[in-house]
Amino acid sequence: MLLWIAFSLMTGAAILAVLWPLRTGLGVARSSGSAAEADLAVYRDQLAEIERDRVSGLIGAGESEAARSEVARRILRASAEVQTVGEADSGAAFRRRAVAVIALIVLPVLAGTLYVVLGSPQLPPQPLAARLQAQPDRADVAVLIRKVEDHLEANPQDGRGYEVIAPIYQRTGRTGDAVRAWSNAIRLLGPSPARQTGLGEALIAEAGGVVTSEASAAFKLALSEDPKDPKARYFLGLGAEQDGKPAEAASYWSALVADSPADAPWLPMVRAALARVGAEAPAPLSGPSAADVAAAQEMTPEQRSQMVRGMVDRLSARLAEDGSDLEGWLRLMRAWTVLGDTDKAKSAASDARTHFAKDDGALTRIDALARELGIGS
């Protein structure tokens, strides 16, 4: 309703702006015509007065004729002015009436038609205050950012608010703001793998894709809390590649591929990175089949433990016969660590180093996994 009232007021103002000059022009024309008609009345009175003076003998016949001629010339001139003004006023009146009709009828109808065709008259009004109070899923990104920023301005110690807005800054290209938001979230809430990797990504974006020392430090802190964090491992590998250390980069990325499920969304990117440094991507670590899982569910804990140990023993025996399978050695190291047999895990690492003593890339991966599992360097 308020929208239509506003439209009506604006339309009325536009019509008034068009009609106001017409009113002034009409008054000028009418005043010019009225002055000429008043002169004609005066001249007619003068003719009558001259005739009365001649009859009474106050003036002679010659003087009377001369005066009548002069007044007659003035009457002719005034009559011409009246006729000219009348014709001009008639044409101007027609034009003014046409403009008035356009202003009063055509302009509102045209404006209303255009709004109905091009506008959205059925939409409710959306003032800024209402949009700021709307649910986040219905608000646009700019309004959401404004809402969180207003909240943080009033509550600067709300670490959760900084954690919410940091990735939004990142997606909208405000990388400097994202770095500050992640830093504040870590300062107020404490470090976590997600916050550290978020800060690292923001630092990389701010540096134009370069893994800076500050970003590497953030990723390493994330790995110290979660050694399996895929983002941290990928970006640390990228940093090693940018520093001219392809073997170290391949170590990070190969271990990430080996630890990832077959349908992990980051695998294509990591394999492409491995190809970029001239390394071959290992097959992802495969788990038990659906049949194995179903059978294990029917077993007692002791039976499941025996089954797992049997699988690990078979892997160990196969590697003892053919030790060229680096991925197999890495799986064996993990398996013994999971089973709590650190001595066998260390032994597997030592055997793996013996088999790959001349392969620097393989040794790098073995040492990296050993450090990750806590079974020595």
C-alpha positions as CSV (number, residue, x, y, z in Angstrom):
1,M,0.0,0.0,0.0
2,L,2.8,2.4,0.9
3,L,4.4,1.7,-2.4
4,W,1.4,2.7,-4.4
5,I,1.0,5.9,-2.3
6,A,4.6,6.8,-3.1
7,F,4.0,6.1,-6.8
8,S,0.9,8.3,-6.7
9,L,2.7,11.2,-5.1
10,M,5.6,11.0,-7.6
11,T,3.2,10.9,-10.5
12,G,1.3,13.9,-9.2
13,A,4.6,15.8,-8.8
14,A,5.5,15.0,-12.4
15,I,2.1,16.2,-13.7
16,L,2.4,19.4,-11.7
17,A,5.8,20.0,-13.1
18,V,4.4,19.7,-16.7
19,L,1.2,21.8,-16.1
20,W,2.7,24.7,-14.1
21,P,4.5,26.4,-17.0
22,L,1.3,26.2,-19.1
23,R,-0.6,28.2,-16.5
24,T,1.9,31.0,-16.8
25,G,1.7,31.1,-20.6
26,L,-2.1,31.2,-20.6
27,G,-2.2,34.1,-18.2
28,V,0.2,36.1,-20.4
29,A,-1.9,35.5,-23.5
30,R,-5.1,36.5,-21.7
31,S,-3.6,39.7,-20.3
32,S,-2.4,40.8,-23.8
33,G,-5.8,40.2,-25.3
34,S,-7.5,42.1,-22.5
35,A,-5.3,45.2,-22.9
36,A,-6.0,45.4,-26.6
37,E,-9.8,45.2,-26.0
38,A,-9.6,48.0,-23.4
39,D,-7.8,50.2,-25.9
40,L,-10.7,49.6,-28.4
41,A,-13.3,50.8,-25.8
42,V,-11.3,54.0,-25.1
43,Y,-11.0,54.8,-28.8
44,R,-14.8,54.3,-29.4
45,D,-15.5,56.7,-26.5
46,Q,-13.1,59.2,-28.1
47,L,-15.0,59.0,-31.4
48,A,-18.3,59.7,-29.6
49,E,-16.7,62.6,-27.7
50,I,-15.3,64.2,-31.0
51,E,-18.8,64.0,-32.5
52,R,-20.4,65.7,-29.5
53,D,-17.8,68.5,-29.6
54,R,-18.4,69.0,-33.4
55,V,-22.2,69.2,-32.8
56,S,-21.8,71.7,-29.9
57,G,-19.5,73.8,-32.0
58,L,-16.5,73.4,-29.7
59,I,-14.4,72.2,-32.7
60,G,-14.6,72.9,-36.4
61,A,-15.4,70.4,-39.2
62,G,-11.7,70.1,-40.3
63,E,-10.4,69.6,-36.8
64,S,-13.2,67.0,-36.2
65,E,-12.3,65.1,-39.3
66,A,-8.6,65.0,-38.5
67,A,-9.3,63.8,-35.0
68,R,-11.6,61.1,-36.2
69,S,-8.9,59.9,-38.7
70,E,-6.3,59.6,-36.0
71,V,-8.7,57.7,-33.7
72,A,-9.7,55.5,-36.6
73,R,-6.1,54.5,-37.2
74,R,-5.7,53.6,-33.5
75,I,-8.9,51.5,-33.7
76,L,-7.6,49.6,-36.7
77,R,-4.2,48.9,-35.0
78,A,-5.9,47.7,-31.8
79,S,-8.4,45.6,-33.7
80,A,-5.5,43.9,-35.5
81,E,-3.8,43.2,-32.2
82,V,-7.0,41.7,-30.7
83,Q,-7.4,39.4,-33.8
84,T,-3.7,38.3,-33.7
85,V,-3.8,37.6,-30.0
86,G,-7.1,35.7,-30.4
87,E,-5.6,33.5,-33.2
88,A,-2.4,32.9,-31.2
89,D,-4.4,32.2,-28.1
90,S,-6.6,29.7,-29.9
91,G,-3.6,27.8,-31.2
92,A,-1.8,27.9,-27.9
93,A,-4.9,26.8,-26.1
94,F,-5.2,23.8,-28.3
95,R,-1.6,22.9,-27.7
96,R,-2.0,23.4,-24.0
97,R,-5.0,21.2,-23.9
98,A,-3.2,18.5,-25.7
99,V,-0.2,18.7,-23.3
100,A,-2.6,18.7,-20.3
101,V,-4.4,15.6,-21.6
102,I,-1.1,13.8,-22.0
103,A,0.1,14.8,-18.6
104,L,-3.2,14.0,-16.8
105,I,-4.1,10.7,-18.6
106,V,-1.3,9.3,-20.9
107,L,1.6,9.8,-18.4
108,P,0.0,8.0,-15.5
109,V,-1.4,5.2,-17.7
110,L,2.0,4.7,-19.4
111,A,3.9,4.7,-16.1
112,G,1.5,2.2,-14.6
113,T,1.6,-0.1,-17.6
114,L,5.3,-0.1,-17.7
115,Y,5.5,-1.0,-14.0
116,V,3.0,-3.8,-14.3
117,V,4.9,-5.2,-17.3
118,L,8.5,-4.7,-16.1
119,G,8.1,-4.5,-12.3
120,S,6.9,-6.8,-9.6
121,P,3.8,-5.2,-8.0
122,Q,3.0,-8.4,-6.1
123,L,6.2,-8.5,-4.1
124,P,6.0,-7.3,-0.5
125,P,8.3,-4.4,0.5
126,Q,11.7,-5.4,1.7
127,P,13.2,-2.6,3.9
128,L,16.8,-3.0,5.0
129,A,15.9,-3.6,8.7
130,A,13.6,-6.5,7.7
131,R,16.3,-8.1,5.5
132,L,18.9,-7.8,8.3
133,Q,16.5,-9.7,10.6
134,A,15.7,-12.4,8.0
135,Q,16.9,-16.0,8.2
136,P,20.4,-16.4,6.8
137,D,19.2,-18.9,4.1
138,R,16.9,-16.2,2.7
139,A,19.3,-13.3,2.9
140,D,21.8,-12.4,0.3
141,V,25.5,-12.7,1.0
142,A,26.1,-8.9,1.4
143,V,23.3,-8.7,3.9
144,L,24.6,-11.7,5.8
145,I,28.1,-10.2,6.0
146,R,26.7,-6.9,7.2
147,K,24.7,-8.7,9.8
148,V,27.7,-10.6,11.2
149,E,29.9,-7.5,11.0
150,D,27.4,-5.5,13.0
151,H,27.3,-8.3,15.6
152,L,31.1,-8.5,15.8
153,E,31.3,-4.8,16.2
154,A,29.1,-5.0,19.2
155,N,30.6,-8.3,20.5
156,P,34.3,-8.2,19.5
157,Q,35.1,-11.2,21.8
158,D,32.8,-13.6,19.9
159,G,35.2,-16.0,18.4
160,R,32.4,-18.1,16.9
161,G,31.3,-15.0,14.9
162,Y,34.8,-14.7,13.4
163,E,34.8,-18.4,12.6
164,V,31.5,-18.1,10.8
165,I,32.4,-15.0,8.7
166,A,36.0,-16.1,7.8
167,P,35.1,-18.6,5.0
168,I,32.5,-16.2,3.7
169,Y,35.2,-13.5,3.3
170,Q,37.3,-16.1,1.6
171,R,34.7,-17.1,-1.0
172,T,33.9,-13.4,-1.8
173,G,37.5,-12.6,-2.4
174,R,38.2,-10.5,0.8
175,T,41.3,-12.5,1.6
176,G,42.8,-9.9,4.0
177,D,39.6,-9.9,6.0
178,A,39.5,-13.7,6.0
179,V,43.1,-13.8,7.4
180,R,42.1,-11.4,10.2
181,A,38.9,-13.3,11.0
182,W,40.7,-16.7,11.2
183,S,43.4,-15.2,13.3
184,N,40.8,-13.7,15.7
185,A,38.9,-17.0,15.8
186,I,42.1,-18.9,16.8
187,R,43.0,-16.2,19.3
188,L,39.6,-16.4,21.0
189,L,38.7,-20.1,20.6
190,G,42.1,-21.7,20.4
191,P,43.7,-23.6,17.6
192,S,42.0,-26.5,15.8
193,P,42.8,-28.3,12.5
194,A,39.9,-26.7,10.7
195,R,40.9,-23.2,11.9
196,Q,44.6,-23.6,11.1
197,T,43.9,-25.0,7.6
198,G,41.4,-22.1,7.1
199,L,44.0,-19.6,8.1
200,G,46.6,-21.3,5.8
201,E,44.3,-21.2,2.8
202,A,43.5,-17.5,3.4
203,L,47.2,-16.7,3.6
204,I,47.9,-18.5,0.4
205,A,45.0,-16.7,-1.3
206,E,46.3,-13.4,0.0
207,A,49.8,-14.2,-1.4
208,G,48.4,-15.0,-4.8
209,G,48.7,-18.8,-4.6
210,V,52.1,-18.9,-2.9
211,V,52.5,-21.2,0.2
212,T,54.2,-18.7,2.5
213,S,56.1,-19.6,5.6
214,E,53.2,-18.4,7.7
215,A,50.8,-20.7,5.8
216,S,53.2,-23.7,6.2
217,A,53.3,-23.0,9.9
218,A,49.5,-23.0,10.1
219,F,49.3,-26.3,8.2
220,K,52.0,-28.0,10.3
221,L,50.0,-27.0,13.5
222,A,47.0,-28.6,11.9
223,L,48.9,-31.8,11.3
224,S,50.2,-31.8,14.8
225,E,46.6,-32.2,16.0
226,D,45.3,-34.3,13.1
227,P,48.0,-36.1,11.1
228,K,45.4,-37.2,8.5
229,D,44.1,-33.8,7.6
230,P,44.0,-33.9,3.8
231,K,44.1,-30.1,3.2
232,A,47.2,-29.6,5.4
233,R,49.0,-32.5,3.7
234,Y,48.2,-31.3,0.2
235,F,49.2,-27.7,0.8
236,L,52.4,-28.7,2.6
237,G,53.2,-30.8,-0.5
238,L,52.4,-27.8,-2.7
239,G,54.8,-25.6,-0.6
240,A,57.6,-28.2,-1.0
241,E,57.0,-28.2,-4.8
242,Q,57.2,-24.4,-4.9
243,D,60.4,-24.5,-2.8
244,G,62.0,-26.8,-5.5
245,K,61.7,-30.0,-3.5
246,P,59.7,-32.4,-5.7
247,A,60.7,-35.5,-3.8
248,E,59.3,-34.0,-0.6
249,A,56.1,-32.9,-2.4
250,A,55.7,-36.4,-3.8
251,S,56.1,-37.9,-0.3
252,Y,53.2,-35.8,1.1
253,W,51.0,-36.4,-1.9
254,S,51.7,-40.2,-2.2
255,A,51.0,-40.7,1.4
256,L,47.7,-38.7,1.1
257,V,46.6,-40.9,-1.9
258,A,47.5,-44.1,0.0
259,D,45.5,-43.0,3.0
260,S,42.4,-41.8,1.1
261,P,39.3,-43.7,0.3
262,A,38.9,-44.6,-3.4
263,D,36.0,-42.0,-3.8
264,A,37.8,-39.1,-2.0
265,P,37.0,-35.9,-3.9
266,W,40.5,-34.6,-3.7
267,L,42.2,-37.6,-5.3
268,P,42.1,-36.3,-8.9
269,M,43.8,-33.0,-7.9
270,V,46.4,-34.9,-5.9
271,R,47.1,-37.3,-8.7
272,A,47.5,-34.4,-11.1
273,A,50.0,-32.8,-8.6
274,L,52.0,-36.0,-8.5
275,A,52.1,-36.2,-12.3
276,R,53.4,-32.6,-12.2
277,V,56.4,-33.6,-10.2
278,G,57.0,-36.7,-12.2
279,A,55.8,-39.2,-9.5
280,E,53.4,-42.1,-10.0
281,A,50.2,-42.0,-7.9
282,P,49.8,-45.1,-5.7
283,A,46.4,-46.9,-5.6
284,P,44.3,-45.7,-2.6
285,L,44.2,-47.9,0.4
286,S,41.5,-50.4,-0.1
287,G,39.4,-51.7,2.8
288,P,37.7,-55.0,3.4
289,S,35.0,-56.1,1.0
290,A,31.3,-56.0,1.8
291,A,31.4,-59.8,2.4
292,D,34.3,-59.4,4.9
293,V,32.4,-56.7,6.8
294,A,29.2,-58.8,7.0
295,A,31.2,-61.8,8.2
296,A,33.1,-59.7,10.8
297,Q,29.8,-58.5,12.2
298,E,28.9,-62.0,13.1
299,M,32.2,-62.6,14.9
300,T,33.1,-62.1,18.5
301,P,35.8,-59.5,19.3
302,E,38.4,-62.2,19.8
303,Q,37.5,-63.7,16.4
304,R,37.6,-60.3,14.7
305,S,41.0,-59.7,16.2
306,Q,42.3,-63.0,15.0
307,M,40.9,-62.3,11.5
308,V,42.7,-58.9,11.4
309,R,45.9,-60.4,12.6
310,G,45.6,-63.2,10.0
311,M,45.3,-60.6,7.3
312,V,48.3,-58.7,8.6
313,D,50.4,-61.9,8.9
314,R,49.6,-62.7,5.3
315,L,50.6,-59.3,4.1
316,S,53.9,-59.6,6.1
317,A,54.6,-63.0,4.6
318,R,54.0,-61.7,1.1
319,L,56.3,-58.8,1.6
320,A,59.0,-61.2,2.9
321,E,58.9,-63.0,-0.4
322,D,58.6,-59.8,-2.6
323,G,59.6,-56.6,-0.9
324,S,59.2,-54.4,-3.9
325,D,55.6,-53.3,-2.9
326,L,56.2,-49.9,-1.2
327,E,52.5,-49.4,-0.5
328,G,52.3,-52.8,1.1
329,W,55.1,-51.9,3.5
330,L,53.3,-48.7,4.4
331,R,50.1,-50.6,5.0
332,L,52.0,-53.1,7.2
333,M,53.5,-50.3,9.3
334,R,50.1,-48.8,9.9
335,A,48.4,-52.2,10.6
336,W,50.9,-53.2,13.3
337,T,50.6,-49.7,14.9
338,V,46.8,-50.0,14.9
339,L,47.1,-53.5,16.5
340,G,49.3,-51.9,19.2
341,D,52.5,-53.9,18.2
342,T,55.0,-51.1,17.9
343,D,58.0,-53.4,17.8
344,K,56.7,-55.2,14.7
345,A,55.8,-51.8,13.2
346,K,59.3,-50.6,13.7
347,S,60.7,-53.8,12.3
348,A,58.5,-53.4,9.2
349,A,59.8,-49.8,8.8
350,S,63.4,-51.1,9.1
351,D,62.8,-53.9,6.5
352,A,61.2,-51.4,4.1
353,R,64.2,-49.1,4.4
354,T,66.5,-52.0,3.6
355,H,64.5,-52.9,0.4
356,F,64.4,-49.3,-0.8
357,A,67.9,-48.2,0.4
358,K,68.6,-46.7,-3.1
359,D,65.3,-45.0,-3.6
360,D,65.3,-41.6,-2.0
361,G,61.6,-40.9,-2.8
362,A,60.6,-44.2,-1.1
363,L,62.8,-43.6,1.9
364,T,61.3,-40.1,2.3
365,R,57.8,-41.6,2.4
366,I,58.8,-44.4,4.8
367,D,60.5,-41.9,7.2
368,A,57.5,-39.5,7.0
369,L,55.0,-42.3,7.9
370,A,57.3,-43.5,10.7
371,R,57.3,-40.1,12.2
372,E,53.5,-39.8,11.8
373,L,53.0,-43.1,13.5
374,G,55.4,-42.3,16.3
375,I,57.7,-45.3,15.6
376,G,60.9,-43.4,15.1
377,S,62.4,-41.3,12.3
